[in-house]
């Protein structure tokens, strides 16, 4: 048979589909087993280019896609979690890391034999791994066991797809038309263009290299054909990264562009030097027949040389990219996603949750600032101060909407027990933070009423307000600091202070009733005074809820009432000590 018939074509397409699915399944499993914190390390430990290169290589080797790593980095930069300059090292590392998949695919070239040698054949290895993966997937009790099963099944499907592709293209060894097409690809420009287009369609450089390795098994791929295709595959891998940057801010776009430039420069530099040397002194290995192993070696070598050449030029790459992608027209470009976290991180729960925490820390700081500004209005009122409180309250509402929606999206992902606990804490904390800003606005509105009506309080009432406002400012600071730092020591101080504030509110209400009876305070003064006390009490309650949510996640006790009951039953020495400390500090 000189040409492929319809059955071979169907076999090729199905083999390609299985190959792509297996690679995706194996990559997802590896990411869940080994990459649970890799993404966070990626943006926290990239202060030098070398660290970025090493981490970029490692993460890409795990998730088996330089495009996915680079798209993730676009999200980091777009959200402000990473500087553009830091992203370049990771991108260089991802270029190396994506070549690891080619070496995995080389296992498919292990042949069989007789006797014990047959145990090392691809079919035997694939069969054993698929059985083990199936058993883990069906009977595994832990999520790590199930994900390990996914890795094994993904590997088995990948190998089976590779075998199907190799078998389907076997007739091409006798096809003159096929050999002619490959001869055309030995033209550098046509070969680069073909590799680029094919990779852009498949959206995966690793998959395209795998298909090239399958074709190499026919023995019809020589070095002269493989090299330009490999260079084109490198450039084509930038397409999905460029697509991921649509809608990103300036630095996000720059990150995607620098990935394209890196691959283009690597192709231009390596290609120019190689073909110049070949022109001066024809290289003897251009006609060498390529195998799956030599294709993997060529791919890795090309990418490694690209990174080594461009690493000293990181600064020049950054400058060139900044000139190509200029800053936005506005003097101050609107900060992206001020309230709405990045959807790009949803496939990576550790990143999505970490980003939510950063947004909630910002929301908590805004709630504290709102309260401090509102309390100051009760003694020194200004319209600017009132507008500041109103603005912070509106921002808090937008935070609640954006973060709440994002948390719902996160819950649709597969989360570990610890991640579920953290998301649950956020769900409990989010409305309390928003309500603190609401009550701060209530205090500001009461201060506005006091100012507009010219209401004045007695010296005793002013002293009492100063005491409870001091306690309220401290409990807000304790709560925000405890949440921001996940500091259980600070969180444990919140509940004793909240009880002191409750006692103060009750005592101040009684004192004011006494003054009303004595005629030293008017009914109008009483309404506003009582409103201030109610808001103070509500704010301290919300601070208590936030601290208890943090303590519940650490202790595993579900429900604030149960936790408080345990606290009272235990009569903890620390609780009593803090309560007495604050009782003395805020005594009237």
C-alpha positions as CSV (number, residue, x, y, z in Angstrom):
1,X,0.0,0.0,0.0
2,X,1.6,3.3,-1.1
3,X,-1.0,5.7,0.3
4,X,-3.0,6.0,3.4
5,X,-6.5,4.7,3.2
6,X,-9.5,6.0,5.2
7,X,-8.9,3.6,8.1
8,X,-5.4,4.9,8.5
9,X,-6.6,8.5,8.5
10,X,-9.3,7.7,11.1
11,X,-6.6,5.9,13.2
12,X,-4.3,8.9,12.9
13,X,-7.0,11.3,14.1
14,X,-8.2,9.1,16.9
15,X,-4.6,8.5,18.0
16,X,-4.0,12.3,18.0
17,X,-7.1,12.8,20.0
18,X,-6.1,10.2,22.6
19,X,-2.6,11.6,22.7
20,X,-3.9,15.1,23.5
21,X,-6.4,13.9,26.0
22,X,-3.8,11.7,27.8
23,X,-1.3,14.6,28.0
24,X,-4.0,16.8,29.4
25,X,-5.2,14.2,32.0
26,X,-1.6,13.4,33.0
27,X,-0.8,17.2,33.3
28,X,-3.8,17.9,35.4
29,X,-3.1,15.0,37.7
30,X,0.6,16.0,38.1
31,X,-0.6,19.6,38.9
32,X,-2.9,18.5,41.6
33,X,-0.5,16.1,43.2
34,X,2.8,18.0,43.0
35,X,1.7,21.5,42.0
36,X,-0.6,22.4,44.9
37,X,1.8,25.2,46.0
38,X,4.0,25.5,42.9
39,X,1.9,28.3,41.5
40,X,2.3,30.3,44.7
41,X,6.0,29.7,44.8
42,X,6.1,30.9,41.2
43,X,5.2,34.4,42.1
44,X,6.7,34.6,45.5
45,X,10.2,33.3,44.8
46,X,11.2,35.1,41.5
47,X,13.3,38.0,42.8
48,X,16.2,37.1,40.5
49,X,16.2,35.9,36.9
50,X,17.9,32.6,37.8
51,X,15.2,31.8,40.3
52,X,12.6,32.7,37.8
53,X,14.2,30.4,35.2
54,X,14.4,27.5,37.6
55,X,10.9,27.9,38.9
56,X,9.5,28.4,35.4
57,X,11.2,25.2,34.2
58,X,10.0,23.2,37.2
59,X,6.3,24.4,37.1
60,X,6.2,23.9,33.3
61,X,7.6,20.4,33.6
62,X,4.8,19.6,36.0
63,X,1.9,21.1,34.1
64,X,3.5,20.2,30.7
65,X,2.7,23.4,29.0
66,X,4.8,26.5,28.5
67,X,1.7,28.3,27.2
68,X,-0.2,27.5,30.5
69,X,2.7,28.7,32.6
70,X,3.0,31.9,30.6
71,X,-0.7,32.5,30.6
72,X,-0.6,32.1,34.4
73,X,2.2,34.7,34.6
74,X,0.1,37.1,32.5
75,X,-2.5,36.8,35.2
76,X,0.1,37.5,37.9
77,X,1.3,40.6,36.2
78,X,-2.2,41.8,35.2
79,X,-3.4,41.5,38.8
80,X,-0.4,43.3,40.2
81,X,0.8,40.2,42.1
82,X,4.1,40.2,40.1
83,X,6.2,42.9,38.4
84,X,6.7,42.6,34.6
85,X,10.5,42.4,35.1
86,X,10.0,39.3,37.3
87,X,7.9,37.5,34.6
88,X,10.7,37.4,32.0
89,X,12.8,34.8,34.0
90,X,9.8,32.6,34.4
91,X,9.0,32.8,30.7
92,X,12.6,31.8,29.8
93,X,12.3,28.8,32.2
94,X,8.9,27.7,30.7
95,X,10.6,27.5,27.3
96,X,13.0,24.8,28.7
97,X,10.3,23.1,30.8
98,X,8.0,22.3,28.0
99,X,10.6,20.1,26.3
100,X,10.3,17.5,29.2
101,X,7.1,16.0,27.6
102,X,9.1,15.0,24.6
103,X,11.4,12.8,26.7
104,X,8.3,11.2,28.3
105,X,7.0,10.4,24.8
106,X,10.4,8.7,24.0
107,X,9.3,5.8,26.2
108,X,7.0,4.8,23.3
109,X,10.1,3.9,21.3
110,X,11.1,1.2,23.7
111,X,10.8,-2.0,21.7
112,X,9.9,-5.5,22.7
113,X,11.8,-8.7,22.5
114,X,11.7,-12.2,23.8
115,X,11.8,-13.4,27.4
116,X,12.3,-10.9,30.1
117,X,13.2,-8.1,27.7
118,X,9.5,-8.1,26.6
119,X,8.7,-6.8,30.0
120,X,10.3,-3.5,29.0
121,X,8.2,-3.0,25.9
122,X,5.9,0.0,25.6
123,X,2.8,-2.3,25.5
124,X,3.8,-4.0,28.7
125,X,4.7,-0.8,30.6
126,X,1.5,0.9,29.4
127,X,-0.7,-2.1,30.4
128,X,0.8,-2.3,33.9
129,X,0.5,1.5,34.5
130,X,-3.1,1.6,33.1
131,X,-4.1,-1.3,35.5
132,X,-2.5,0.4,38.5
133,X,-4.1,3.8,37.5
134,X,-7.5,2.2,37.2
135,X,-7.3,0.5,40.6
136,X,-6.2,3.8,42.2
137,X,-8.9,5.8,40.4
138,X,-11.6,3.3,41.4
139,X,-10.6,2.3,45.0
140,X,-8.4,5.2,46.2
141,X,-9.7,6.7,49.4
142,X,-7.5,9.8,49.4
143,X,-7.6,12.6,46.8
144,X,-3.9,12.1,46.3
145,X,-4.4,8.5,45.4
146,X,-7.1,9.4,42.9
147,X,-5.0,12.0,41.3
148,X,-2.0,9.6,41.1
149,X,-4.4,7.3,39.3
150,X,-5.2,10.1,36.8
151,X,-1.5,10.5,36.1
152,X,-1.1,6.9,35.4
153,X,-4.2,6.7,33.2
154,X,-3.2,9.9,31.4
155,X,0.2,8.4,30.7
156,X,-1.3,5.1,29.4
157,X,-3.8,7.0,27.2
158,X,-0.9,9.1,25.9
159,X,1.2,6.1,25.1
160,X,-1.7,4.3,23.4
161,X,-2.5,7.4,21.3
162,X,1.2,7.6,20.4
163,X,1.2,4.0,19.3
164,X,-2.0,4.5,17.3
165,X,-0.5,7.5,15.5
166,X,2.7,5.7,14.8
167,X,0.9,2.7,13.4
168,X,-1.4,4.8,11.2
169,X,1.5,6.7,9.6
170,X,3.5,3.5,8.9
171,X,2.2,3.3,5.2
172,X,3.7,6.8,4.6
173,X,7.2,5.3,4.5
174,X,6.4,4.2,1.0
175,X,4.5,7.3,-0.1
176,X,6.4,9.5,-2.5
177,X,4.0,12.3,-2.0
178,X,4.6,12.3,1.8
179,X,8.3,12.3,1.3
180,X,8.0,15.2,-1.2
181,X,6.1,17.2,1.3
182,X,8.7,16.6,4.0
183,X,11.4,17.7,1.6
184,X,9.5,21.0,1.1
185,X,9.6,21.5,4.9
186,X,13.4,21.3,4.8
187,X,13.2,24.8,3.4
188,X,13.8,26.8,6.6
189,X,11.1,29.4,6.0
190,X,8.5,26.9,4.9
191,X,9.4,24.5,7.8
192,X,9.1,27.3,10.4
193,X,5.8,28.5,8.9
194,X,4.4,24.9,9.0
195,X,5.5,24.3,12.6
196,X,4.0,27.7,13.6
197,X,0.6,27.1,12.0
198,X,0.3,23.6,13.3
199,X,1.1,24.6,16.8
200,X,-1.2,27.6,16.7
201,X,-4.0,25.2,15.7
202,X,-3.3,22.6,18.4
203,X,-2.5,25.3,21.0
204,X,0.3,23.1,22.5
205,X,4.0,22.9,21.6
206,X,4.3,19.6,23.5
207,X,1.5,18.0,21.4
208,X,3.0,19.2,18.1
209,X,6.5,17.9,19.1
210,X,4.8,14.6,20.0
211,X,3.2,14.3,16.6
212,X,6.5,15.1,15.0
213,X,8.0,12.3,17.1
214,X,5.3,9.9,15.8
215,X,6.1,10.8,12.2
216,X,9.8,10.3,12.9
217,X,9.1,6.7,13.7
218,X,8.4,6.2,10.0
219,X,12.1,7.0,9.3
220,X,11.1,9.8,6.8
221,X,12.1,12.8,9.0
222,X,15.7,14.0,8.7
223,X,17.5,16.7,10.6
224,X,17.1,19.2,7.8
225,X,13.3,18.8,8.1
226,X,13.0,18.6,11.9
227,X,15.1,21.7,12.8
228,X,12.9,24.3,11.1
229,X,9.8,22.6,12.3
230,X,11.0,22.7,15.9
231,X,11.8,26.4,15.5
232,X,8.3,27.0,14.1
233,X,6.7,25.1,16.9
234,X,8.5,27.3,19.4
235,X,7.1,30.5,17.8
236,X,3.6,29.0,17.4
237,X,3.4,28.3,21.1
238,X,3.1,32.0,21.7
239,X,-0.4,32.1,20.1
240,X,-2.3,30.9,23.2
241,X,-0.3,33.2,25.4
242,X,-1.2,36.2,23.2
243,X,-4.9,35.2,23.3
244,X,-4.7,34.9,27.2
245,X,-3.6,38.6,27.3
246,X,-6.7,39.9,25.6
247,X,-8.3,42.3,28.0
248,X,-5.2,42.5,30.2
249,X,-3.6,45.7,31.3
250,X,-0.4,47.1,29.7
251,X,2.0,45.0,31.8
252,X,-0.1,41.9,31.1
253,X,0.1,42.5,27.4
254,X,3.9,43.1,27.7
255,X,4.3,39.7,29.4
256,X,2.6,37.9,26.5
257,X,4.6,39.9,24.0
258,X,7.9,39.1,25.7
259,X,7.1,35.4,25.4
260,X,6.6,35.9,21.6
261,X,9.8,38.0,21.3
262,X,11.8,35.4,23.2
263,X,10.8,32.6,20.9
264,X,11.2,34.7,17.8
265,X,14.6,35.9,18.8
266,X,15.7,32.3,19.6
267,X,14.5,31.2,16.2
268,X,16.2,34.1,14.4
269,X,19.5,33.8,16.3
270,X,19.8,30.0,16.3
271,X,18.5,29.7,12.7
272,X,20.8,32.4,11.4
273,X,23.9,31.0,13.0
274,X,23.1,27.5,12.1
275,X,22.4,28.1,8.4
276,X,25.3,30.6,8.1
277,X,27.7,27.9,9.3
278,X,26.0,25.3,7.0
279,X,26.4,27.7,4.1
280,X,30.1,28.2,4.8
281,X,30.8,24.6,5.7
282,X,28.0,22.1,4.8
283,X,27.1,20.1,7.9
284,X,27.2,16.3,7.4
285,X,24.3,15.5,9.7
286,X,21.6,17.3,7.9
287,X,20.5,14.1,6.2
288,X,20.6,12.1,9.5
289,X,17.3,10.2,10.0
290,X,15.6,11.4,13.2
291,X,14.0,9.2,15.9
292,X,11.7,10.1,18.8
293,X,14.8,10.4,21.0
294,X,16.8,12.6,18.6
295,X,13.7,14.9,18.1
296,X,13.4,15.3,21.9
297,X,17.2,16.0,22.1
298,X,17.0,18.6,19.3
299,X,14.0,20.3,20.9
300,X,15.6,20.5,24.3
301,X,18.9,21.6,22.9
302,X,17.3,24.4,20.8
303,X,15.3,25.7,23.8
304,X,18.3,25.5,26.2
305,X,20.5,27.4,23.8
306,X,17.8,30.0,23.3
307,X,17.6,30.6,27.0
308,X,21.4,30.7,27.5
309,X,21.7,33.3,24.7
310,X,18.8,35.5,25.9
311,X,19.4,35.3,29.6
312,X,22.1,38.1,29.6
313,X,19.7,40.2,27.5
314,X,16.8,40.2,30.0
315,X,17.1,44.0,30.5
316,X,17.2,44.6,26.7
317,X,14.1,42.4,26.3
318,X,12.3,44.4,28.9
319,X,13.2,47.7,27.4
320,X,12.2,46.6,23.9
321,X,8.9,45.2,25.0
322,X,8.1,48.4,26.9
323,X,8.8,50.4,23.7
324,X,6.6,48.1,21.6
325,X,3.7,48.1,24.1
326,X,3.5,51.6,25.4
327,X,1.6,52.7,28.6
328,X,-2.1,53.5,28.4
329,X,-3.2,56.9,27.2
330,X,-4.5,57.9,30.6
331,X,-2.0,59.6,32.9
332,X,-2.8,57.0,35.5
333,X,-4.1,53.8,33.9
334,X,-7.0,52.5,35.9
335,X,-5.8,49.7,38.2
336,X,-7.1,46.5,36.8
337,X,-9.6,44.4,38.6
338,X,-9.6,46.6,41.7
339,X,-12.5,44.7,43.2
340,X,-12.8,41.7,40.9
341,X,-10.1,39.0,41.3
342,X,-8.5,37.4,38.2
343,X,-10.5,34.6,36.6
344,X,-7.3,33.5,35.0
345,X,-6.4,31.9,38.4
346,X,-9.5,29.8,38.8
347,X,-7.9,26.6,37.3
348,X,-5.3,27.0,40.1
349,X,-7.2,27.0,43.5
350,X,-4.1,27.8,45.6
351,X,-3.6,30.9,43.5
352,X,-7.3,31.8,43.4
353,X,-7.6,31.5,47.2
354,X,-4.4,33.4,47.8
355,X,-5.6,36.2,45.6
356,X,-8.9,36.3,47.4
357,X,-7.1,36.7,50.7
358,X,-5.1,39.7,49.4
359,X,-8.4,41.3,48.2
360,X,-10.0,40.6,51.6
361,X,-7.0,42.0,53.4
362,X,-7.4,45.2,51.4
363,X,-11.2,45.2,52.2
364,X,-10.4,44.8,55.9
365,X,-7.9,47.7,55.9
366,X,-10.6,49.8,54.2
367,X,-13.2,48.9,56.8
368,X,-10.8,49.9,59.6
369,X,-9.9,53.1,57.9
370,X,-13.6,53.8,57.5
371,X,-14.3,53.3,61.2
372,X,-11.4,55.5,62.3
373,X,-12.5,58.2,60.0
374,X,-16.1,57.9,61.2
375,X,-15.1,58.1,64.9
376,X,-13.1,61.2,64.3
377,X,-16.2,62.9,62.8
378,X,-17.9,62.7,66.2
379,X,-15.5,65.2,67.7
380,X,-14.4,67.1,64.6
381,X,-16.9,67.0,61.8
382,X,-16.0,67.8,58.1
383,X,-17.8,67.2,54.9
384,X,-14.6,65.9,53.3
385,X,-14.3,63.3,56.1
386,X,-18.0,62.3,55.7
387,X,-17.5,61.8,51.9
388,X,-14.4,59.7,52.6
389,X,-16.4,57.3,54.9
390,X,-19.2,57.1,52.3
391,X,-16.7,56.4,49.5
392,X,-15.1,53.6,51.6
393,X,-18.5,52.1,52.3
394,X,-19.3,52.0,48.6
395,X,-16.0,50.4,47.9
396,X,-16.7,47.8,50.6
397,X,-19.9,46.9,48.9
398,X,-18.1,46.4,45.6
399,X,-15.5,44.2,47.3
400,X,-18.2,42.1,48.8
401,X,-19.9,41.6,45.4
402,X,-16.7,40.9,43.5
403,X,-15.1,38.6,46.1
404,X,-18.4,36.8,46.9
405,X,-18.9,36.0,43.2
406,X,-15.3,34.8,42.9
407,X,-15.6,32.6,45.9
408,X,-18.6,30.9,44.4
409,X,-16.6,30.1,41.3
410,X,-13.8,28.7,43.4
411,X,-16.2,26.3,45.2
412,X,-17.0,24.7,41.8
413,X,-13.3,23.5,41.6
414,X,-11.9,20.5,43.3
415,X,-10.5,21.7,46.7
416,X,-8.5,20.0,49.4
417,X,-9.8,19.9,53.0
418,X,-7.6,22.9,54.0
419,X,-8.7,24.9,51.0
420,X,-12.3,24.2,51.7
421,X,-11.8,25.4,55.3
422,X,-10.1,28.6,54.1
423,X,-12.9,29.4,51.6
424,X,-15.5,28.7,54.3
425,X,-13.7,31.2,56.6
426,X,-13.8,33.8,53.8
427,X,-17.5,33.3,53.3
428,X,-18.1,33.9,57.0
429,X,-15.8,36.9,57.2
430,X,-16.8,38.7,54.0
431,X,-20.3,40.0,55.2
432,X,-18.8,40.9,58.6
433,X,-16.2,43.1,57.0
434,X,-18.9,44.8,54.8
435,X,-21.2,45.4,57.8
436,X,-18.3,47.1,59.7
437,X,-18.2,49.7,56.9
438,X,-22.0,50.0,57.0
439,X,-22.0,50.8,60.7
440,X,-19.1,53.2,60.2
441,X,-21.2,55.1,57.7
442,X,-24.1,55.0,60.3
443,X,-21.7,56.6,62.8
444,X,-20.7,59.2,60.2
445,X,-24.4,60.0,59.5
446,X,-25.1,60.4,63.2
447,X,-22.0,62.7,63.5
448,X,-23.5,64.7,60.5
449,X,-26.8,65.0,62.3
450,X,-25.1,66.1,65.5
451,X,-23.2,68.8,63.5
452,X,-26.2,70.0,61.6
453,X,-28.4,70.3,64.6
454,X,-25.7,71.8,66.8
455,X,-26.1,69.1,69.4
456,X,-23.6,69.1,72.3
457,X,-23.1,66.5,75.0
458,X,-22.1,66.9,78.6
459,X,-18.5,66.5,79.7
460,X,-19.4,63.1,81.2
461,X,-21.0,61.9,78.0
462,X,-18.1,63.1,75.9
463,X,-15.7,61.2,78.2
464,X,-17.7,58.1,78.0
465,X,-17.8,58.2,74.2
466,X,-14.0,58.8,74.1
467,X,-13.5,55.6,76.2
468,X,-15.7,53.4,74.1
469,X,-14.4,54.8,70.8
470,X,-10.9,54.0,72.0
471,X,-11.9,50.4,72.7
472,X,-13.7,50.2,69.4
473,X,-10.7,51.4,67.4
474,X,-8.5,48.8,69.2
475,X,-10.8,45.9,68.6
476,X,-11.0,46.9,64.9
477,X,-7.2,47.0,64.6
478,X,-6.8,43.7,66.5
479,X,-9.3,42.1,64.2
480,X,-7.8,43.4,60.9
481,X,-4.3,42.5,62.0
482,X,-5.3,39.0,63.2
483,X,-7.1,38.3,59.8
484,X,-4.3,39.8,57.7
485,X,-1.5,37.9,59.4
486,X,-3.6,34.8,60.3
487,X,-2.4,35.5,63.8
488,X,-4.3,33.4,66.3
489,X,-2.7,35.1,69.3
490,X,-4.2,38.4,68.3
491,X,-7.5,36.7,67.4
492,X,-7.7,35.3,70.9
493,X,-7.7,38.9,72.3
494,X,-10.7,40.0,70.3
495,X,-13.5,38.2,72.2
496,X,-12.4,39.4,75.7
497,X,-12.4,43.0,74.4
498,X,-15.8,42.5,72.7
499,X,-17.3,41.5,76.1
500,X,-15.7,44.6,77.7
501,X,-17.3,46.7,75.0
502,X,-20.7,45.0,75.5
503,X,-20.5,45.9,79.2
504,X,-19.4,49.4,78.4
505,X,-22.4,49.9,76.1
506,X,-24.8,48.6,78.8
507,X,-23.2,50.9,81.4
508,X,-23.2,54.0,79.1
509,X,-26.9,53.5,78.2
510,X,-27.8,53.3,81.9
511,X,-25.7,56.4,82.6
512,X,-27.4,58.3,79.9
513,X,-30.8,57.3,81.2
514,X,-29.8,58.7,84.6
515,X,-28.7,62.0,83.0
516,X,-32.0,62.2,81.1
517,X,-33.9,61.8,84.4
518,X,-31.8,64.4,86.0
519,X,-32.4,66.8,83.1
520,X,-28.7,67.2,82.3
521,X,-29.2,65.7,78.8
522,X,-32.1,66.2,76.4
523,X,-34.2,63.6,74.6
524,X,-32.6,64.7,71.2
525,X,-29.2,64.1,72.7
526,X,-30.4,60.7,73.9
527,X,-31.4,59.5,70.5
528,X,-28.1,60.3,68.8
529,X,-26.1,59.0,71.8
530,X,-28.0,55.8,71.7
531,X,-27.5,55.4,68.0
532,X,-23.7,55.7,68.4
533,X,-23.7,53.1,71.1
534,X,-25.8,50.7,69.0
535,X,-23.4,51.0,66.1
536,X,-20.4,50.5,68.5
537,X,-21.9,47.3,69.8
538,X,-22.7,46.0,66.3
539,X,-19.2,46.7,65.1
540,X,-17.6,44.8,68.0
541,X,-19.9,41.9,67.3
542,X,-18.8,41.7,63.7
543,X,-15.1,41.9,64.9
544,X,-15.8,39.0,67.2
545,X,-17.4,37.0,64.3
546,X,-14.3,37.5,62.2
547,X,-11.9,36.5,64.9
548,X,-14.0,33.4,65.8
549,X,-14.0,32.3,62.1
550,X,-10.2,32.4,62.2
551,X,-10.0,30.5,65.5
552,X,-12.6,27.9,64.3
553,X,-10.6,27.1,61.2
554,X,-7.6,26.5,63.4
555,X,-9.3,24.5,66.1
556,X,-11.7,22.6,63.9
557,X,-14.7,23.6,66.1
558,X,-17.6,24.5,63.9
559,X,-20.0,27.2,65.0
560,X,-19.3,30.3,67.1
561,X,-21.8,29.3,69.8
562,X,-20.1,26.0,70.4
563,X,-16.7,27.6,70.4
564,X,-17.8,30.3,72.9
565,X,-19.3,27.6,75.1
566,X,-16.1,25.6,75.1
567,X,-14.3,28.9,75.9
568,X,-16.5,29.5,78.9
569,X,-16.4,25.9,80.1
570,X,-12.7,25.9,80.0
571,X,-12.4,29.2,81.8
572,X,-9.2,29.8,80.0
573,X,-6.6,31.7,82.0
574,X,-5.6,33.8,78.9
575,X,-9.2,34.8,78.3
576,X,-9.7,36.0,81.9
577,X,-6.4,37.8,81.8
578,X,-7.2,39.7,78.6
579,X,-10.7,40.5,79.8
580,X,-9.4,42.0,83.1
581,X,-6.6,43.9,81.2
582,X,-9.2,45.6,78.9
583,X,-11.6,46.1,81.7
584,X,-9.0,48.1,83.5
585,X,-7.7,49.9,80.4
586,X,-11.2,51.1,79.4
587,X,-12.7,51.7,82.8
588,X,-14.9,54.8,83.2
